[in-house]
Structure formats: structure tokens, C-alpha cells
Amino acid sequence: MTTASTTQASTAYQQKKQTAELLLEELHRKLQLHEDAASERPRDWGFVGDLSHLVEVLQDANTFFVR
């Protein structure tokens, strides 16, 4: 592999990593807002459904990184 392609891959990786970190931070903020909304409607099972789906998606993402 050439130095130029390695540098390009390294740069692209860092950009994607930064984007992933920003998305995770945004997800954390949205999760807190979701919790706040759920606490205002403690009998609403829709919030549980939302989190159930989110957990499934996160488990899939987590499994992706198993090596």
C-alpha cells in the first residue's frame, strides 16, 4: 500500500470516527430527552417500545465490531 493511500484512508477514518462520536453524543442527548418525556407519561408503554427498538439497533451495531 502506498503512503498516499494510507494517508487518505487514515484521514477518512478519522473523519468517520469523528462523525460517529458526534452521533453518539447526539444519541445520548436524545436519550435523556426521551427519558424526560417518559417520566411525564409513566403509563405510556410507547416509550418502552422506543427503547426496545433502540436496544436492538445498538446490539446490531455492537455485534458489528466483534472481531
Residue pairs with C-beta under 8 A, 6 or more apart in sequence:
31 54
34 47
34 50
34 51
37 47
38 44
38 47
41 47
